[in-house]
């Protein structure tokens, strides 16, 4: 099957006539992370009204969400694999070479996933500011106040993201809702003095526990404990980066990364760092933080066997993510004001049919999926409000209708003889049925522009 590239640039009167034209919603499988103003969220958990980051670096509301069954492909580049349907449009940039330097072109396009091999996809670097979840106090005079949020504090946050945890459960024997607020930071024995210096910049009261394989510093602070879990999650697989971090002053952003590099990271060579985590949300969040800071980034994933014996104990293993950060002058980091651009190395079918999900986004019709900028599906929400199908439309549905009309005009109405539209559930009820009425009227207009389809009762 031939793919013609950006659907917006296809002319129905210029392509070879065919008997059947099919079109539908491009989508992503469950587990794909979408960047919202509250952090990364699985696409199957996205709801109408949530705000997502668009290709213009701003937050816009979700106006529709749905799912269907479809075959998928996997794209790989500076990412272990973006899985989607083959027709999903990916934000793509062209490049040119001037005096042996590669330059990103200003004009961008939306290219079907199946055609992305060898092309450049975008990772966001420009992000509209959002609000941090502020510390909250109970009113008790015994509560310790938050530490000063300076460079030392955010370095501590980075260390905690890498090698820290909390105990914030219900305190035994205390009234319901009275929880612990214990914060832990650990490392190897040779880092004891280093950890002590870090902790003492946050609190003056702490304890030290020497275990068989590591040293742990523990201190109490209900306000700080809640703030950490509200803004960065908890547990090894449940940590994340909130979007407000991306708009911190540059020195604070770097302090968080430095803390991570010094805790859960290592340095394979000069000007390169690698951080490992079992939290996909943290890995994807760190990748964008790195891009904002001017690093080139790559995300790897390792899927181990389900179980492993460690010191006689059966341990469950989870996929492990590694984020590589580089400031290597010998490797060009292709960027413009809003995005970093990386080449897609492969686009391979999975051979699987899965439940896939998609979203419709107001104004910009785009969002960020697993760190990559993508287009949304056809925007049915505009159908009921349109001023005629010849008007300017961002909807992929209306682009398909345009192509069909152009082909029929060029072939005196002979081709195509059939059209098949596959859409997500909810098409019948969207906009109280008015959107589906507009869809039927648009399809009828291929044959006769004067046909009127009555609205729902």
C-alpha positions as CSV (number, residue, x, y, z in Angstrom):
1,X,0.0,0.0,0.0
2,X,1.4,3.4,-1.0
3,X,1.5,6.2,1.6
4,X,1.3,9.7,0.2
5,X,2.7,11.6,3.3
6,X,1.0,14.7,4.8
7,X,-2.8,14.3,4.2
8,X,-3.1,18.1,4.0
9,X,-0.9,18.2,0.9
10,X,-2.5,15.3,-1.0
11,X,-4.5,16.3,-4.1
12,X,-7.3,13.8,-5.0
13,X,-7.1,14.8,-8.6
14,X,-3.4,14.1,-8.8
15,X,-3.2,10.5,-7.4
16,X,-4.1,7.3,-9.1
17,X,-7.9,6.7,-9.0
18,X,-9.0,3.8,-6.7
19,X,-12.2,1.9,-6.1
20,X,-12.2,2.3,-2.3
21,X,-10.9,5.0,0.0
22,X,-10.7,4.2,3.7
23,X,-10.0,6.7,6.5
24,X,-10.2,6.7,10.3
25,X,-8.7,7.9,13.6
26,X,-5.0,7.5,14.2
27,X,-4.3,6.2,17.7
28,X,-2.0,5.0,20.5
29,X,-2.2,1.8,22.7
30,X,-2.8,1.8,26.4
31,X,0.3,2.9,28.5
32,X,1.3,5.7,26.1
33,X,2.0,8.7,28.3
34,X,0.5,12.0,27.4
35,X,2.0,15.2,28.8
36,X,-0.7,17.1,30.8
37,X,-0.3,20.2,32.9
38,X,-0.4,17.8,35.9
39,X,2.4,15.6,34.6
40,X,2.4,12.6,32.3
41,X,-0.8,10.5,32.3
42,X,-1.6,7.2,30.6
43,X,-3.7,7.9,27.4
44,X,-6.5,5.6,28.6
45,X,-6.9,7.7,31.7
46,X,-7.1,11.1,29.9
47,X,-10.5,12.8,30.3
48,X,-12.3,15.6,28.5
49,X,-11.3,18.9,30.1
50,X,-7.8,18.0,30.9
51,X,-5.1,20.2,29.5
52,X,-2.2,18.9,27.4
53,X,0.9,20.4,25.9
54,X,0.6,21.1,22.2
55,X,3.2,21.6,19.4
56,X,3.0,25.3,20.1
57,X,4.3,24.8,23.6
58,X,1.1,25.8,25.3
59,X,-1.6,24.0,27.3
60,X,-4.9,23.3,25.6
61,X,-8.0,21.3,26.7
62,X,-9.1,17.9,25.6
63,X,-12.4,18.1,23.8
64,X,-13.0,14.4,23.0
65,X,-11.4,11.0,23.7
66,X,-12.2,7.5,22.4
67,X,-10.8,4.0,21.5
68,X,-11.0,1.3,18.9
69,X,-9.1,-1.8,17.7
70,X,-6.3,-1.4,15.2
71,X,-2.9,-2.8,14.1
72,X,0.1,-0.8,15.3
73,X,3.7,0.0,14.3
74,X,6.7,1.0,16.4
75,X,8.9,4.0,15.6
76,X,12.5,4.1,17.0
77,X,15.0,6.9,17.0
78,X,16.3,8.6,20.2
79,X,13.5,6.6,22.0
80,X,13.1,2.9,22.6
81,X,9.8,2.9,20.7
82,X,6.7,5.0,20.0
83,X,3.9,2.6,19.3
84,X,0.9,3.9,17.3
85,X,-1.3,3.2,14.2
86,X,0.5,3.5,10.9
87,X,-1.5,6.6,9.8
88,X,-0.9,8.7,12.9
89,X,0.5,12.1,11.9
90,X,3.9,12.9,13.6
91,X,5.3,16.4,13.8
92,X,8.1,16.5,11.4
93,X,10.8,19.0,10.3
94,X,12.9,19.2,7.2
95,X,16.6,20.0,7.3
96,X,19.2,21.6,5.1
97,X,23.0,21.8,5.1
98,X,24.8,25.1,4.8
99,X,28.6,25.2,4.9
100,X,28.6,21.7,6.4
101,X,26.2,22.7,9.1
102,X,22.8,21.1,9.4
103,X,20.0,23.6,9.8
104,X,16.3,23.0,10.8
105,X,13.8,24.5,8.4
106,X,11.1,26.8,9.7
107,X,8.3,25.0,7.9
108,X,7.1,21.9,9.6
109,X,4.6,19.2,8.5
110,X,2.6,16.3,9.8
111,X,3.7,13.0,8.4
112,X,2.0,9.5,8.8
113,X,4.0,7.3,11.2
114,X,4.6,4.7,8.5
115,X,6.5,7.3,6.4
116,X,8.7,8.6,9.3
117,X,11.8,6.5,8.8
118,X,14.7,8.8,8.0
119,X,12.7,11.9,8.9
120,X,13.0,14.1,12.0
121,X,10.5,14.0,14.9
122,X,10.2,16.6,17.6
123,X,10.7,16.6,21.4
124,X,9.3,19.8,23.2
125,X,11.7,22.3,24.7
126,X,9.4,25.3,24.9
127,X,6.8,24.8,27.7
128,X,4.2,27.2,29.0
129,X,4.5,27.9,32.8
130,X,2.3,26.0,35.2
131,X,1.9,26.2,39.0
132,X,3.7,24.2,41.5
133,X,1.6,22.4,44.1
134,X,2.3,24.6,47.1
135,X,3.2,23.3,50.6
136,X,0.2,22.9,52.9
137,X,0.1,23.3,56.6
138,X,-2.3,21.9,59.2
139,X,-2.0,25.0,61.4
140,X,-0.1,23.1,64.1
141,X,2.8,25.0,65.6
142,X,4.8,21.8,65.8
143,X,4.9,21.4,62.0
144,X,8.4,22.2,60.6
145,X,8.3,24.8,57.9
146,X,9.5,24.1,54.3
147,X,13.2,24.6,53.7
148,X,14.3,27.6,51.6
149,X,13.8,26.7,47.9
150,X,17.3,27.5,46.6
151,X,19.9,25.6,44.6
152,X,20.9,23.4,47.5
153,X,17.3,22.5,48.1
154,X,16.7,21.4,44.5
155,X,19.9,19.5,44.5
156,X,18.5,17.6,47.5
157,X,15.3,17.0,45.5
158,X,17.4,15.4,42.7
159,X,19.2,13.2,45.2
160,X,15.8,12.2,46.7
161,X,14.4,11.4,43.2
162,X,17.3,9.0,42.7
163,X,17.9,7.4,46.1
164,X,15.2,8.6,48.5
165,X,11.8,7.6,49.7
166,X,9.2,8.5,52.4
167,X,7.0,6.9,55.0
168,X,3.7,8.8,55.1
169,X,1.2,6.2,56.2
170,X,-1.3,6.4,59.0
171,X,0.4,6.6,62.4
172,X,-0.6,3.7,64.6
173,X,-2.6,4.7,67.7
174,X,-3.2,8.2,66.4
175,X,-6.5,9.8,65.1
176,X,-7.5,8.9,61.6
177,X,-5.6,11.1,59.1
178,X,-2.6,11.7,61.3
179,X,0.2,10.4,59.1
180,X,3.9,9.9,59.3
181,X,6.2,12.4,57.6
182,X,9.5,10.6,57.5
183,X,12.0,11.3,54.6
184,X,14.9,9.0,53.8
185,X,18.0,9.5,51.7
186,X,20.5,6.7,51.2
187,X,23.8,5.9,49.4
188,X,26.9,3.8,49.8
189,X,29.1,4.0,52.9
190,X,31.7,6.1,51.2
191,X,29.1,8.9,50.6
192,X,28.3,9.4,54.3
193,X,29.9,12.8,54.7
194,X,28.4,13.9,51.4
195,X,24.9,12.9,52.4
196,X,25.3,14.5,55.8
197,X,26.2,17.8,54.1
198,X,23.1,17.6,51.9
199,X,20.7,16.7,54.7
200,X,22.0,19.4,57.0
201,X,21.1,22.1,54.4
202,X,17.5,20.9,54.7
203,X,17.1,20.1,58.4
204,X,19.2,20.3,61.6
205,X,17.6,17.2,63.1
206,X,18.1,13.7,61.6
207,X,19.3,10.2,62.4
208,X,21.7,7.9,60.7
209,X,21.2,4.1,60.2
210,X,24.0,1.9,59.0
211,X,22.7,-1.1,57.1
212,X,24.7,-4.0,55.7
213,X,25.0,-2.5,52.2
214,X,24.1,1.2,52.6
215,X,23.8,4.1,54.9
216,X,20.5,5.8,55.5
217,X,19.7,9.3,56.7
218,X,16.2,9.8,58.1
219,X,14.4,13.0,59.3
220,X,10.9,14.1,59.9
221,X,9.0,16.9,58.2
222,X,5.3,16.5,57.4
223,X,5.1,19.6,55.2
224,X,8.2,18.7,53.1
225,X,7.1,15.0,53.0
226,X,3.7,15.9,51.5
227,X,5.2,18.5,49.1
228,X,7.7,15.9,47.8
229,X,4.9,13.3,47.1
230,X,2.5,15.8,45.7
231,X,5.0,17.2,43.2
232,X,7.3,14.2,42.5
233,X,5.4,11.0,43.5
234,X,6.7,8.2,45.7
235,X,8.0,4.6,45.5
236,X,10.7,3.6,42.9
237,X,8.1,3.1,40.2
238,X,5.8,6.0,41.0
239,X,8.1,9.0,40.8
240,X,7.6,11.7,38.1
241,X,8.5,15.3,37.1
242,X,5.7,17.9,37.3
243,X,5.7,20.4,34.3
244,X,6.4,23.4,36.6
245,X,9.9,22.1,37.0
246,X,10.6,22.8,33.3
247,X,10.2,26.6,33.9
248,X,12.2,26.9,37.1
249,X,15.3,29.1,36.8
250,X,18.0,27.4,34.9
251,X,20.3,26.9,37.9
252,X,17.5,25.1,39.8
253,X,16.7,22.8,36.9
254,X,20.4,21.9,36.7
255,X,20.6,21.4,40.4
256,X,17.9,18.7,40.1
257,X,19.7,17.0,37.3
258,X,23.0,17.2,39.2
259,X,21.4,15.6,42.2
260,X,20.2,12.7,40.0
261,X,23.5,12.3,38.3
262,X,25.2,12.0,41.6
263,X,22.7,9.5,43.0
264,X,21.2,7.2,40.5
265,X,23.4,8.1,37.6
266,X,26.8,7.4,36.2
267,X,29.2,9.1,33.7
268,X,30.3,6.8,30.9
269,X,32.5,9.5,29.3
270,X,33.2,13.2,29.4
271,X,30.1,15.3,29.0
272,X,27.8,12.3,29.1
273,X,25.5,11.1,32.0
274,X,23.1,8.3,32.3
275,X,20.3,7.8,34.8
276,X,18.3,4.6,35.4
277,X,14.8,4.2,36.8
278,X,11.9,1.8,36.8
279,X,9.4,4.7,36.5
280,X,8.5,5.4,32.9
281,X,6.9,8.7,33.9
282,X,10.2,9.8,35.6
283,X,12.2,8.7,32.6
284,X,10.0,10.7,30.1
285,X,10.0,13.7,32.4
286,X,13.7,13.7,32.8
287,X,14.2,13.5,29.0
288,X,12.2,16.8,28.6
289,X,14.0,18.4,31.5
290,X,17.3,17.5,29.8
291,X,16.1,19.0,26.5
292,X,15.1,22.2,28.2
293,X,18.6,22.4,29.8
294,X,20.3,22.0,26.4
295,X,21.3,18.3,26.6
296,X,20.6,15.9,23.7
297,X,18.8,12.9,25.1
298,X,18.0,9.3,24.4
299,X,15.7,7.0,26.3
300,X,16.4,3.2,26.4
301,X,14.3,0.4,27.9
302,X,15.3,-3.0,29.1
303,X,12.6,-5.7,29.7
304,X,14.1,-8.3,32.1
305,X,12.7,-11.7,33.0
306,X,9.7,-11.4,35.4
307,X,11.5,-12.9,38.4
308,X,15.0,-13.1,39.7
309,X,16.6,-14.7,42.8
310,X,18.6,-12.2,44.9
311,X,20.3,-13.6,48.1
312,X,17.7,-16.4,48.3
313,X,14.7,-14.1,47.8
314,X,12.4,-14.3,44.7
315,X,12.2,-10.7,43.4
316,X,9.8,-9.3,40.8
317,X,11.5,-7.4,38.1
318,X,10.0,-4.5,36.1
319,X,11.1,-2.8,32.9
320,X,14.0,-0.5,33.4
321,X,14.4,2.8,31.7
322,X,17.7,4.6,31.1
323,X,17.9,8.3,30.1
324,X,21.2,9.3,28.4
325,X,22.2,13.0,28.5
326,X,24.9,14.4,26.3
327,X,26.6,17.7,25.7
328,X,29.0,16.4,23.1
329,X,30.1,19.1,20.8
330,X,31.1,16.5,18.1
331,X,27.5,15.4,17.8
332,X,25.2,18.1,16.5
333,X,22.1,18.7,18.6
334,X,19.4,19.8,16.1
335,X,17.1,22.3,17.8
336,X,15.0,25.4,17.1
337,X,13.3,27.7,19.6
338,X,10.5,25.2,20.5
339,X,11.8,21.6,19.8
340,X,14.8,19.3,19.6
341,X,14.8,17.1,16.4
342,X,15.9,13.5,16.1
343,X,16.0,11.1,13.2
344,X,13.6,8.2,13.2
345,X,15.7,5.1,12.5
346,X,13.0,2.5,11.9
347,X,9.2,2.1,11.5
348,X,8.2,-1.6,11.9
349,X,4.8,-3.2,12.2
350,X,4.1,-5.1,15.5
351,X,1.8,-7.6,13.8
352,X,-0.6,-7.1,16.7
353,X,-4.1,-5.7,16.9
354,X,-4.6,-3.7,20.1
355,X,-7.1,-1.4,21.7
356,X,-5.9,2.1,20.8
357,X,-6.9,5.5,22.1
358,X,-6.9,9.0,20.7
359,X,-7.7,12.5,21.7
360,X,-9.1,15.7,20.2
361,X,-7.4,18.9,21.4
362,X,-8.8,22.4,21.1
363,X,-7.1,25.0,18.9
364,X,-3.8,23.3,18.2
365,X,-5.0,19.8,17.4
366,X,-1.8,18.2,18.8
367,X,-0.3,16.7,22.0
368,X,2.9,15.0,23.3
369,X,2.8,11.2,23.4
370,X,5.8,9.5,25.1
371,X,7.8,12.7,24.6
372,X,7.1,13.0,20.9
373,X,4.9,15.7,19.4
374,X,1.9,14.2,17.5
375,X,-1.3,15.3,15.8
376,X,-4.7,14.4,17.2
377,X,-7.5,12.6,15.4
378,X,-10.2,14.2,13.3
379,X,-11.8,16.9,15.3
380,X,-15.5,16.0,15.3
381,X,-16.2,18.8,17.8
382,X,-15.9,21.4,15.0
383,X,-18.3,19.6,12.7
384,X,-21.4,20.8,14.2
385,X,-20.1,24.4,14.3
386,X,-18.6,24.5,10.8
387,X,-19.5,27.2,8.2
388,X,-19.5,24.8,5.3
389,X,-17.1,22.1,4.3
390,X,-15.2,24.5,2.0
391,X,-14.1,26.5,5.0
392,X,-10.7,26.2,6.6
393,X,-10.7,22.9,8.7
394,X,-8.0,21.2,10.7
395,X,-10.0,18.0,10.8
396,X,-8.5,14.9,9.1
397,X,-12.1,13.8,8.4
398,X,-12.7,16.9,6.2
399,X,-9.4,16.5,4.5
400,X,-10.5,13.0,3.5
401,X,-13.8,14.3,2.1
402,X,-11.8,16.9,0.1
403,X,-9.6,14.3,-1.4
404,X,-12.6,12.1,-2.3
405,X,-14.3,15.1,-4.0
406,X,-11.2,16.0,-6.0
407,X,-10.8,12.4,-7.2
408,X,-14.4,12.1,-8.3
409,X,-14.3,15.4,-10.0
410,X,-11.1,14.4,-12.0
411,X,-12.7,11.0,-13.0
412,X,-16.2,12.3,-13.8
413,X,-17.6,10.6,-10.8
414,X,-16.3,7.1,-11.5
415,X,-13.8,6.9,-8.6
416,X,-13.8,6.1,-5.8
417,X,-16.9,3.9,-5.8
418,X,-16.8,3.2,-2.1
419,X,-15.6,5.1,1.0
420,X,-15.2,3.5,4.4
421,X,-14.9,5.6,7.6
422,X,-13.7,4.0,10.8
423,X,-14.0,6.3,13.8
424,X,-13.7,6.0,17.6
425,X,-16.7,5.1,19.8
426,X,-18.6,8.2,20.7
427,X,-19.0,9.5,17.1
428,X,-22.8,8.9,17.3
429,X,-23.2,10.9,20.5
430,X,-20.6,13.6,20.1
431,X,-22.2,17.1,20.4
432,X,-25.6,15.4,21.1
433,X,-25.6,13.7,17.7
434,X,-25.1,16.9,15.8
435,X,-21.5,16.0,14.8
436,X,-22.5,12.7,13.3
437,X,-25.3,14.5,11.4
438,X,-22.7,16.8,10.0
439,X,-20.5,13.8,9.1
440,X,-23.4,12.2,7.2
441,X,-24.1,15.4,5.4
442,X,-20.5,15.8,4.4
443,X,-20.4,12.2,3.0
444,X,-23.6,12.9,1.1
445,X,-22.1,16.1,-0.3
446,X,-19.6,14.0,-2.3
447,X,-22.5,13.1,-4.5
448,X,-24.9,16.1,-4.1
449,X,-24.0,19.2,-2.2
450,X,-27.6,20.1,-1.8
451,X,-28.6,17.2,0.4
452,X,-29.7,18.1,3.9
453,X,-29.5,15.5,6.7
454,X,-32.0,16.2,9.5
455,X,-30.7,16.6,13.0
456,X,-31.3,14.2,15.8
457,X,-34.8,14.2,17.4
